[in-house]
Amino acid sequence: MSTNPFRYGALALDDAFTNRQAEIAELISDIVNGQDVVIFAPRRYGKSSLVWRVSQRAIRLGILVAHVNLMTTPTKEKLAEKLAETIHEDIASTLFRARERLRVFAGLRITPIVTVDPATGKLGFSFSAGREPQDVDATIERLLELPGNLAADRERKVALVLDEFQEIVDIDPNLPKLMRSVFETQPEVSHVYLGSKRHMMERVFNDENEPFWRSAKQMELGVIPPALFRGYIEGQFETTGRAIHPGVVDRVLSATGGHPYATQELCYFLWEEAPEGGEAGGEQYEIALSKLLRSEHAHFSLVWEKSARAQRLVLQALAAQPGRPLGGEYRRRHGLPAASSVQRALEALVKDELVLRDATGEYRIAEPFLVEWLQRSEF
């Protein structure tokens, strides 16, 4: 049996990743140059998948890549543990022999407790709770300095990837200032920031009162041009013994607009409907779309239930017609409330990344299939 070549939900790895060559080349160049970068994109645009692919290429170029997901570090002690772990695994393990690797942590204010996983032999690090805050801060500061120090000593480049970076404020409001003071002295290290909450990331990097204001190059990740996606879709079907009608490819790309997650998701369901050795046509498309909407029903229902009345009205209006909901004619046509209520609803929907505003000032629903779900639902 052939394996479905389309992936959604998890990282798009290997052959499931496609058509980000320009972004890959740009980000690789930034890392080589020691440039700090923050990646902005709506949810499900493939930020993490892009950084994973770039990391693999950077490693092949001899660049040391360390990765910390701040969603897994709710306290400063947990952050110290993750930093120590990734420095050991991704940097020290490459630069030093086994007996020398732990020496890099000799100067820490708090000595970590090191454990060994008997199944894998992997080392774990823990820092006991209850220590004085200044000791924890000093330990984190030293850990943040280590990638730059090790890189300079061995004349290597380092990329430190900080995922879900917006969580740094919740861990400790003073951490951004500490981090910034260390990072600005590390020309050997490219710091790559990404996060799932755009409004928080924008505040961290675009508010002049924040330590990270204008500290990194900003990369905006957009949709994948449908023309580039076409060849990928047709090729994935062909290499797995199936075909897809050109008109169906048009329908897929018209429905998704090149949205990376949505395109992979719809193609996943469509591939499942295509008979082995046969072609996915219009009938298979309709079945696939119906199954996709059933799969997403619980998610979309929760979105609807959590939305206030004015937000629901705006969502229904935008599903019928993207545009400018604050305009008098638009509000009359779609039965929307007063402009002030619509304004508040739009602000909440944009903050939750359910609605996007494009460069022309028009609003649209971010998730392509939420539009379809709203149009088909009877409320």
Secondary structure as UniProt FT lines:
FT   HELIX           14..16
FT   HELIX           21..32
FT   TURN            33..34
FT   STRAND          37..40
FT   TURN            43..44
FT   HELIX           47..60
FT   TURN            61..62
FT   STRAND          64..69
FT   HELIX           70..72
FT   HELIX           76..86
FT   HELIX           87..92
FT   HELIX           93..95
FT   HELIX           98..105
FT   TURN            106..107
FT   STRAND          113..116
FT   TURN            118..120
FT   STRAND          123..126
FT   TURN            129..130
FT   HELIX           133..154
FT   STRAND          158..163
FT   HELIX           165..167
FT   HELIX           168..171
FT   TURN            173..174
FT   HELIX           175..183
FT   TURN            184..185
FT   TURN            187..188
FT   STRAND          189..194
FT   HELIX           198..206
FT   TURN            208..209
FT   TURN            211..214
FT   STRAND          217..220
FT   HELIX           226..239
FT   TURN            240..241
FT   STRAND          243..244
FT   HELIX           246..256
FT   TURN            257..258
FT   HELIX           260..273
FT   TURN            276..277
FT   STRAND          279..280
FT   HELIX           282..306
FT   HELIX           309..320
FT   TURN            325..326
FT   HELIX           328..334
FT   HELIX           339..351
FT   TURN            352..353
FT   STRAND          355..357
FT   TURN            359..360
FT   STRAND          363..365
FT   HELIX           368..376
//
